[in-house]
Amino acid sequence: MDDNIQDEIQEKTQYDLDKVYDYKDLPDKISGRCNNCNHALFKSSVKNFVFLRECRNCGMKKSI
């Protein structure tokens, strides 16, 4: 039964890694950490005054 609960939790926290999320709509659960994998290292870029942060571990992207 515990395995089923863990599977349900993991299913709820799966994010579409091809999508760029807006920080206003989806803020960090833990400040400075990826919501998907809890990793703390990011690649950052700025284009057209938009700051884009991409997790180096899983590739989840957020525009800040």
C-alpha positions in Angstrom: 0.0 0.0 0.0 2.9 2.4 0.7 4.2 1.9 -2.8 0.8 3.0 -4.2 0.8 6.2 -2.2 4.4 7.0 -3.3 3.4 6.4 -7.0 0.4 8.7 -6.6 2.6 11.4 -5.1 5.1 11.1 -7.9 2.4 11.3 -10.5 1.0 14.5 -9.0 4.4 16.2 -9.1 5.3 15.3 -12.7 5.8 18.4 -14.8 5.9 18.7 -18.6 9.6 19.5 -19.2 9.0 20.8 -22.7 6.9 23.7 -21.3 8.3 26.9 -19.9 6.5 27.7 -16.6 6.0 31.2 -15.3 7.3 31.8 -11.8 4.2 33.8 -10.9 2.0 30.8 -11.6 4.3 28.2 -10.2 6.7 29.5 -7.5 9.4 27.3 -6.0 8.2 24.9 -3.3 11.7 25.4 -1.7 13.4 28.6 -2.6 16.2 28.1 -5.1 15.4 24.5 -5.8 13.8 22.8 -8.7 10.1 21.7 -8.1 10.6 18.6 -10.2 13.8 17.1 -8.8 14.9 19.3 -5.9 18.2 20.1 -7.6 19.8 23.5 -6.9 22.0 24.1 -10.0 20.5 26.0 -12.9 21.5 27.3 -16.3 20.4 30.9 -16.8 19.8 33.0 -19.8 18.3 36.4 -20.7 16.6 37.2 -24.0 14.3 40.1 -24.7 14.3 41.1 -21.0 13.0 37.7 -20.0 15.2 35.7 -17.5 14.9 32.0 -18.1 16.1 29.4 -15.6 16.7 25.8 -16.6 17.5 23.0 -14.1 20.8 21.3 -15.0 19.5 17.9 -13.7 16.0 17.5 -15.3 15.7 20.4 -17.6 12.6 22.1 -16.1 12.3 25.7 -17.3 10.9 28.7 -15.6 10.7 32.3 -16.8 11.3 34.7 -13.9 
